[in-house]
Amino acid sequence: QVQLVESGGVLVQPGGSLRLSCAASGSIFSISAMGWYRQAPGKERELVAAITSGGDTNYADSVKGRFTIPRDNAKNTVYLQMNNLKPEDTAGYYCNQQIQHSRWGRVQYYWGQGTQVTVSS
């Protein structure tokens, strides 16, 4: 099986920066897309950023120019670098990785446990 472990969520002041990480471990043959989602109280979960195995990225309009999503394939880890944070970025952040367990196996979707980011003065 596979486990995703997230870290990095804290309380930060507006305008500050934060980096989240999400590391996958277990039975992994390959990882295709990786992504970060967030969910604020009373709102639906939304895609924040995603990156393909080839490095193509996609960002929500609300975070373009402020967030980046690098990945380290050697460590099976995806990061979310968040700069110029705003109070509206406050949410639980969840990573998602699309993982193949074997050469001929199908891709399965895994979620991290979530990490809370609070932006407040």
C-alpha positions in Angstrom: 0.0 0.0 0.0 0.9 3.7 -0.2 0.9 6.4 2.4 1.1 10.1 1.8 2.4 12.3 4.7 1.9 16.0 4.6 3.7 18.6 6.6 4.2 22.4 6.8 0.9 23.8 7.8 1.0 26.6 10.4 -0.3 30.0 11.4 1.3 32.7 9.2 0.7 36.5 8.9 -0.6 38.0 5.7 2.1 38.6 3.2 4.1 35.7 4.6 5.4 32.5 2.9 5.0 28.9 3.6 6.0 25.6 2.0 4.0 22.5 2.3 5.4 19.0 1.5 3.8 15.7 0.7 5.9 12.5 0.6 4.7 9.2 -0.7 6.0 5.9 0.6 5.2 2.2 0.1 4.7 0.1 -3.0 5.4 2.6 -5.8 6.3 1.9 -9.4 5.6 5.4 -10.8 3.8 8.6 -10.0 2.0 10.5 -12.7 0.2 13.7 -11.7 0.5 15.3 -8.3 -1.7 18.1 -6.9 -2.7 20.2 -4.0 -6.3 20.9 -3.1 -7.8 23.0 -0.3 -11.0 23.2 1.5 -12.2 26.1 3.7 -15.1 25.7 6.2 -18.4 25.7 4.4 -16.8 25.5 1.0 -16.2 22.7 -1.5 -12.7 21.3 -2.0 -11.0 23.1 -4.8 -7.9 22.4 -6.9 -5.0 24.8 -6.0 -2.2 23.5 -8.2 -1.2 20.4 -10.1 1.9 19.1 -11.9 2.3 16.3 -14.4 5.1 13.8 -14.6 6.5 15.9 -17.4 6.5 19.1 -15.3 3.5 20.8 -16.8 1.7 22.9 -14.2 -1.8 24.2 -13.7 -2.9 26.8 -11.1 -6.1 28.1 -9.8 -6.6 31.7 -10.9 -6.6 32.9 -7.2 -3.0 31.7 -6.6 -1.3 32.3 -10.0 1.8 34.3 -9.5 1.9 33.5 -5.7 2.1 29.7 -5.5 4.3 27.2 -7.2 4.2 23.4 -7.2 7.7 21.8 -7.6 8.2 18.1 -7.3 11.1 15.8 -6.4 10.7 12.5 -8.3 13.6 10.9 -6.5 11.9 11.5 -3.1 8.3 10.9 -4.4 7.5 14.3 -2.9 5.5 17.3 -4.1 5.7 20.7 -2.5 3.5 23.8 -2.5 5.5 27.0 -2.2 3.1 29.7 -1.1 4.2 33.4 -1.2 2.3 36.6 -0.4 -0.3 34.7 1.6 -3.7 36.2 2.1 -6.4 35.5 4.7 -8.5 33.9 2.0 -5.9 31.3 1.6 -6.9 29.9 5.0 -8.0 26.3 4.6 -7.1 22.7 5.0 -4.7 21.7 2.3 -4.7 18.2 0.9 -2.2 16.6 -1.5 -3.1 14.0 -4.1 -0.8 11.7 -6.0 -1.7 9.4 -8.9 0.3 6.2 -8.3 1.0 3.1 -10.2 2.0 0.1 -8.1 3.4 -2.1 -10.9 4.3 -1.8 -14.5 0.9 -3.1 -15.7 -1.2 -1.9 -12.8 -3.8 0.8 -13.1 -3.2 4.2 -11.6 -4.8 4.8 -8.2 -5.5 8.1 -6.5 -4.1 8.7 -3.0 -4.8 11.5 -0.6 -2.8 13.0 2.2 -4.2 13.5 5.7 -4.4 17.3 5.3 -2.6 20.1 6.9 -4.1 23.4 8.2 -2.9 26.7 6.9 -4.2 29.8 8.7 -3.3 33.3 7.5 -4.1 35.8 10.1 -2.6 38.8 11.8 
